[in-house]
Amino acid sequence: MSFTIIAILVALLVLATLVPLSQRTTWLVRDLDFPRLQIAAVALALLVAQLSLLDLGDFETGILVFVTAACLAYQAWWIIPYTRVYPNEVKAAVSGDPDERLCILTANVLAPNHNAEGLLALIRKHQPDIFVTLESDAWWQRHLDTLEGEYRYTMKCPLDNLYGMHVYSKLPLEDTAIQFLVEDDIPSMHAMLVLESGRKVRMHFLHPAPPSPTEHAESTERDAELLVVARSVADLDTPVVVAGDLNDVAWSTTTRLFRKISGLLDPRIGRGMFNTFHAGIPIFRWPLDHLFHSKHFTLAHIQRLPAFGSDHFPMLVELAYDRRHGATQEGLEADAEDEALADEKIAAEPVRVDDVHEPQA
């Protein structure tokens, strides 16, 4: 491999590293924000090639090595929190009271995928307290309804536009609402869930549209929806869970801003990426399906479940209410610049924090 070829590859690496620094969250920025692990792997391979094949005493080689190492370090900074070498953000559960636990399964079913029995088998096996499906249409609803005998409490919004959503729960759901906060064809679901102990948990299920060259050039709709929900749950005394396919990776600027504004925790930090998309392409997988929760909870279990024909893997998360131990958990904190950025993103769309349904305890 010649010096010229390596230099060109380094230039492309620098470009892939710098583009996501843009303040405009466009589809191109998003697409290069996703593969940070893959870009880091390319940077590492380039670094090894430089050290093996080039004259290390040459000044130009030294510049290439330095730039490549800097790109590798920068990419690693974003993804290392989602590895086991990083401290856990959410403590492991110590509470043994089953009535204070909440097990949630989330699954983007991929509407054209008709392997309903594959998902139903996972639900029967793991017996979550509540499960939410995304991209579920009327066909999926007919099959999911076969579980209504056990999952009596439901919220249903079958759509044919890849944004249908369904919630099925063994536990009571109170003060429910299906809303179209930003776009009139993209729903979100909001409810107060009652644990076996009688404790109430505020639930929000989201699936905002991503920026893309064919739909939205920028992510203003998605960002505004996430941030009005974040503002609506910030500093609540009530336990909170927000879950869904956010069409964004866990380490993105937007997702981090959501965590800062909401004050919610990410149970994956220090445990793994739990990449859920794309189920069919192993080398291109990213964590797109999320569950965030308030400090009221610690983590009993987290698992990526087997594929069932969708392009997303389902996720299973079990939380344990433990306010005393959870209170010392620390997540990301918003500063004045973050608050101003959130205000700007919300103002870009005709939606306000007061529009978000606030289930009452």
C-alpha positions as CSV (number, residue, x, y, z in Angstrom):
1,M,0.0,0.0,0.0
2,S,1.6,3.2,-1.2
3,F,1.9,6.5,0.8
4,T,-0.5,8.2,-1.6
5,I,-3.2,5.6,-1.1
6,I,-2.8,5.7,2.6
7,A,-2.9,9.6,2.5
8,I,-6.2,9.5,0.5
9,L,-7.7,7.0,3.0
10,V,-6.7,9.3,5.9
11,A,-8.3,12.3,4.1
12,L,-11.5,10.3,3.8
13,L,-11.3,9.3,7.4
14,V,-10.9,12.9,8.5
15,L,-13.9,13.9,6.4
16,A,-16.0,11.2,8.0
17,T,-14.9,12.4,11.4
18,L,-15.5,16.1,10.7
19,V,-18.9,16.0,9.0
20,P,-20.9,15.0,12.1
21,L,-19.5,18.1,13.9
22,S,-21.9,20.2,11.9
23,Q,-24.5,22.0,14.0
24,R,-27.1,21.1,11.4
25,T,-28.5,17.6,12.0
26,T,-29.0,16.6,8.4
27,W,-29.4,13.1,7.0
28,L,-25.7,13.2,6.0
29,V,-24.6,14.1,9.5
30,R,-26.9,11.4,10.9
31,D,-25.6,8.8,8.5
32,L,-22.0,9.5,9.5
33,D,-22.9,9.7,13.1
34,F,-24.1,6.1,13.1
35,P,-21.0,4.1,12.1
36,R,-18.6,5.4,14.7
37,L,-17.6,1.9,15.6
38,Q,-17.0,1.0,12.0
39,I,-15.0,4.3,11.4
40,A,-12.9,3.6,14.4
41,A,-12.2,0.1,13.1
42,V,-11.1,1.6,9.8
43,A,-8.9,4.1,11.6
44,L,-7.3,1.3,13.6
45,A,-6.6,-0.7,10.5
46,L,-5.1,2.4,8.8
47,L,-2.9,3.1,11.9
48,V,-1.6,-0.5,11.8
49,A,-0.9,-0.2,8.0
50,Q,1.0,3.1,8.6
51,L,3.2,1.6,11.4
52,S,3.9,-1.5,9.3
53,L,4.4,-0.2,5.8
54,L,5.6,3.4,6.0
55,D,8.9,5.0,7.0
56,L,8.2,6.2,10.5
57,G,11.2,8.5,10.4
58,D,9.5,10.6,7.6
59,F,7.8,13.8,8.6
60,E,4.8,13.2,6.3
61,T,4.3,9.8,7.8
62,G,4.4,11.3,11.3
63,I,1.6,13.7,10.3
64,L,-0.5,10.8,8.9
65,V,0.0,8.7,12.0
66,F,-0.9,11.6,14.3
67,V,-4.1,12.5,12.3
68,T,-5.2,8.9,12.1
69,A,-4.6,8.4,15.9
70,A,-6.5,11.5,16.6
71,C,-9.5,10.3,14.5
72,L,-9.4,7.0,16.2
73,A,-9.3,8.6,19.7
74,Y,-12.2,10.9,18.8
75,Q,-14.4,8.1,17.5
76,A,-13.6,6.0,20.5
77,W,-14.6,8.8,22.9
78,W,-18.2,8.5,21.6
79,I,-18.5,4.7,21.8
80,I,-16.5,3.7,24.8
81,P,-19.3,4.5,27.2
82,Y,-21.2,1.7,25.5
83,T,-18.6,-0.9,26.4
84,R,-17.9,-2.9,29.6
85,V,-14.7,-0.8,30.3
86,Y,-16.9,2.2,31.2
87,P,-18.6,2.5,34.6
88,N,-22.3,1.6,34.8
89,E,-24.6,4.6,34.7
90,V,-27.5,2.5,36.2
91,K,-26.8,0.3,39.2
92,A,-27.5,-3.4,39.2
93,A,-30.8,-4.2,41.1
94,V,-30.6,-5.4,44.6
95,S,-34.3,-5.2,45.4
96,G,-36.0,-8.6,45.5
97,D,-39.6,-7.4,45.6
98,P,-41.2,-8.7,42.3
99,D,-44.2,-6.4,42.8
100,E,-41.8,-3.4,42.4
101,R,-40.3,-4.6,39.1
102,L,-41.2,-3.7,35.5
103,C,-40.2,-5.9,32.5
104,I,-40.6,-4.2,29.1
105,L,-40.2,-5.7,25.6
106,T,-39.8,-3.3,22.6
107,A,-39.9,-4.5,19.0
108,N,-39.9,-2.7,15.7
109,V,-41.6,-5.4,13.7
110,L,-40.9,-4.2,10.1
111,A,-44.4,-4.0,8.7
112,P,-43.8,-6.2,5.6
113,N,-42.4,-8.9,7.9
114,H,-45.2,-11.4,8.6
115,N,-43.4,-13.7,11.1
116,A,-45.8,-12.7,13.8
117,E,-45.4,-16.1,15.5
118,G,-41.7,-15.4,15.9
119,L,-42.4,-12.4,18.0
120,L,-45.3,-14.0,19.8
121,A,-43.1,-16.9,20.8
122,L,-40.6,-14.5,22.3
123,I,-43.3,-12.7,24.3
124,R,-44.7,-16.0,25.6
125,K,-41.2,-17.1,26.6
126,H,-40.1,-14.0,28.4
127,Q,-43.5,-12.9,29.7
128,P,-42.8,-9.1,29.9
129,D,-45.2,-7.0,31.9
130,I,-45.7,-4.8,28.9
131,F,-44.6,-4.8,25.3
132,V,-44.7,-2.2,22.6
133,T,-44.5,-2.8,18.8
134,L,-43.5,-0.2,16.2
135,E,-44.3,-0.3,12.5
136,S,-47.3,-2.5,13.4
137,D,-50.3,-2.2,11.0
138,A,-53.7,-3.8,11.0
139,W,-52.3,-7.2,10.0
140,W,-50.0,-7.2,13.0
141,Q,-52.8,-6.0,15.3
142,R,-54.9,-9.0,14.4
143,H,-52.0,-11.3,15.4
144,L,-51.0,-9.4,18.5
145,D,-54.6,-9.4,19.7
146,T,-54.3,-13.1,20.3
147,L,-52.5,-12.2,23.5
148,E,-55.2,-9.9,24.8
149,G,-56.4,-12.6,27.2
150,E,-53.2,-12.1,29.2
151,Y,-52.4,-8.5,28.1
152,R,-55.7,-6.9,28.8
153,Y,-54.7,-3.3,28.8
154,T,-53.9,-2.0,25.3
155,M,-53.2,1.1,23.2
156,K,-53.6,0.6,19.5
157,C,-52.7,2.8,16.5
158,P,-52.4,0.6,13.4
159,L,-51.0,2.5,10.4
160,D,-49.8,1.5,6.9
161,N,-47.0,4.2,6.8
162,L,-44.4,2.3,8.9
163,Y,-45.3,4.3,12.0
164,G,-48.1,2.3,13.5
165,M,-47.7,1.5,17.2
166,H,-49.2,-0.9,19.7
167,V,-48.9,-1.3,23.5
168,Y,-50.1,-4.4,25.3
169,S,-49.8,-4.6,29.1
170,K,-50.6,-7.1,31.9
171,L,-50.5,-4.2,34.3
172,P,-53.2,-1.5,34.3
173,L,-52.7,1.5,32.1
174,E,-54.4,4.7,33.3
175,D,-55.0,8.2,31.7
176,T,-53.8,7.0,28.3
177,A,-53.4,9.1,25.2
178,I,-52.3,8.6,21.6
179,Q,-50.9,11.8,20.2
180,F,-49.5,13.2,17.0
181,L,-47.2,15.8,18.5
182,V,-45.3,17.0,15.5
183,E,-46.5,15.2,12.4
184,D,-50.1,14.2,11.8
185,D,-49.2,10.7,10.7
186,I,-46.6,9.8,13.4
187,P,-48.1,8.8,16.7
188,S,-46.7,8.7,20.2
189,M,-48.3,6.9,23.2
190,H,-48.5,8.1,26.8
191,A,-49.9,6.4,29.9
192,M,-49.6,5.9,33.6
193,L,-48.8,2.2,34.4
194,V,-49.6,0.7,37.8
195,L,-47.1,-1.8,39.2
196,E,-48.3,-4.8,41.2
197,S,-47.3,-2.9,44.3
198,G,-49.7,-0.1,43.4
199,R,-46.8,2.3,42.5
200,K,-47.4,4.3,39.3
201,V,-45.0,4.8,36.5
202,R,-45.3,7.4,33.7
203,M,-44.7,5.8,30.3
204,H,-43.9,7.5,27.0
205,F,-43.5,5.5,23.8
206,L,-42.0,7.2,20.7
207,H,-41.0,6.5,17.1
208,P,-40.2,9.9,15.5
209,A,-39.2,10.1,11.8
210,P,-35.5,10.3,11.0
211,P,-33.8,12.8,8.6
212,S,-33.4,11.3,5.2
213,P,-32.8,12.5,1.6
214,T,-36.3,11.3,0.6
215,E,-38.3,12.4,3.7
216,H,-36.8,15.2,5.9
217,A,-33.6,16.8,4.9
218,E,-33.0,17.7,8.5
219,S,-34.1,16.3,11.8
220,T,-36.1,19.2,13.2
221,E,-39.3,17.1,13.5
222,R,-37.6,14.2,15.3
223,D,-35.6,16.5,17.6
224,A,-38.6,18.6,18.6
225,E,-40.7,15.6,19.5
226,L,-37.9,14.1,21.6
227,L,-37.1,17.4,23.4
228,V,-40.7,18.4,24.3
229,V,-41.1,14.9,25.9
230,A,-37.7,15.4,27.6
231,R,-38.9,18.8,29.0
232,S,-42.2,17.3,30.1
233,V,-40.6,14.6,32.3
234,A,-37.6,16.6,33.6
235,D,-37.5,16.9,37.4
236,L,-40.6,14.8,38.0
237,D,-41.1,13.1,41.3
238,T,-43.0,10.3,39.5
239,P,-41.0,7.4,38.1
240,V,-40.6,7.7,34.3
241,V,-39.8,5.4,31.4
242,V,-39.4,6.6,27.8
243,A,-38.9,3.9,25.2
244,G,-39.0,3.3,21.4
245,D,-37.2,3.4,18.2
246,L,-35.8,6.9,18.1
247,N,-34.2,6.6,14.7
248,D,-30.9,7.7,16.2
249,V,-27.9,6.1,17.7
250,A,-27.3,6.1,21.5
251,W,-24.2,8.3,21.2
252,S,-25.6,11.0,18.9
253,T,-25.7,14.7,19.8
254,T,-29.5,14.6,19.7
255,T,-29.9,11.5,22.0
256,R,-27.4,12.9,24.4
257,L,-29.3,16.2,24.4
258,F,-32.5,14.3,25.2
259,R,-30.8,12.6,28.1
260,K,-29.4,15.9,29.4
261,I,-32.7,17.8,29.2
262,S,-34.8,14.9,30.6
263,G,-32.4,13.8,33.3
264,L,-33.2,10.2,32.4
265,L,-30.6,7.4,32.6
266,D,-29.4,4.9,30.0
267,P,-29.0,1.3,31.3
268,R,-26.7,0.4,28.4
269,I,-23.9,2.6,29.5
270,G,-21.1,0.4,30.9
271,R,-22.8,-2.7,29.7
272,G,-22.8,-2.7,25.9
273,M,-24.2,-1.2,22.8
274,F,-27.0,-3.7,22.4
275,N,-27.2,-2.9,18.7
276,T,-30.7,-3.5,17.4
277,F,-30.4,-2.5,13.7
278,H,-29.7,-3.9,11.1
279,A,-30.6,-7.5,12.2
280,G,-29.6,-8.8,8.7
281,I,-26.3,-7.0,8.3
282,P,-23.9,-7.9,11.1
283,I,-21.1,-5.4,10.2
284,F,-23.6,-2.5,10.1
285,R,-25.5,-2.6,13.4
286,W,-26.3,0.3,15.6
287,P,-28.3,0.9,18.8
288,L,-31.5,2.5,17.5
289,D,-34.0,1.1,20.0
290,H,-33.8,2.8,23.3
291,L,-35.2,2.7,26.9
292,F,-34.4,5.5,29.3
293,H,-35.7,5.8,32.8
294,S,-35.6,8.0,35.9
295,K,-33.4,7.5,38.9
296,H,-36.2,5.7,40.7
297,F,-35.1,2.5,39.0
298,T,-32.1,0.2,39.0
299,L,-31.4,-2.5,36.4
300,A,-32.4,-6.1,37.0
301,H,-31.9,-7.4,33.4
302,I,-31.1,-6.2,29.9
303,Q,-31.0,-8.4,26.8
304,R,-31.2,-8.1,23.0
305,L,-33.5,-10.9,21.9
306,P,-33.2,-13.1,18.8
307,A,-34.3,-11.8,15.4
308,F,-37.7,-12.8,14.2
309,G,-37.7,-11.5,10.6
310,S,-37.6,-7.8,11.2
311,D,-34.6,-5.6,10.4
312,H,-34.6,-4.8,14.2
313,F,-33.9,-7.1,17.1
314,P,-36.3,-6.8,20.0
315,M,-35.0,-5.5,23.4
316,L,-36.0,-6.8,26.8
317,V,-35.3,-4.6,29.9
318,E,-36.4,-5.3,33.5
319,L,-36.2,-2.4,36.0
320,A,-36.5,-2.6,39.7
321,Y,-37.9,0.3,41.7
322,D,-35.4,1.3,44.3
323,R,-35.5,5.0,45.1
324,R,-33.0,4.9,47.9
325,H,-30.2,3.2,45.9
326,G,-31.2,4.9,42.6
327,A,-31.0,8.4,44.0
328,T,-27.1,8.4,43.8
329,Q,-27.1,7.4,40.1
330,E,-25.7,10.1,37.9
331,G,-26.5,10.8,34.2
332,L,-25.7,13.6,31.9
333,E,-26.5,17.2,33.0
334,A,-27.6,20.1,30.8
335,D,-25.8,23.4,30.9
336,A,-27.0,26.7,29.6
337,E,-25.8,26.0,26.1
338,D,-27.8,22.7,26.1
339,E,-30.9,24.4,27.3
340,A,-30.6,27.1,24.6
341,L,-30.1,24.4,21.9
342,A,-33.1,22.5,23.1
343,D,-35.2,25.8,23.0
344,E,-34.0,26.4,19.4
345,K,-34.9,22.9,18.3
346,I,-38.3,23.0,19.9
347,A,-39.0,26.4,18.4
348,A,-38.3,25.0,14.9
349,E,-41.6,23.1,15.0
350,P,-45.2,24.0,15.9
351,V,-45.2,22.0,19.2
352,R,-44.8,23.0,22.8
353,V,-44.0,21.2,26.0
354,D,-47.6,21.7,27.2
355,D,-48.8,19.7,24.2
356,V,-47.4,16.5,25.6
357,H,-50.0,14.5,27.5
358,E,-49.0,14.2,31.2
359,P,-50.5,11.1,32.7
360,Q,-51.6,11.9,36.2
361,A,-50.8,9.7,39.2
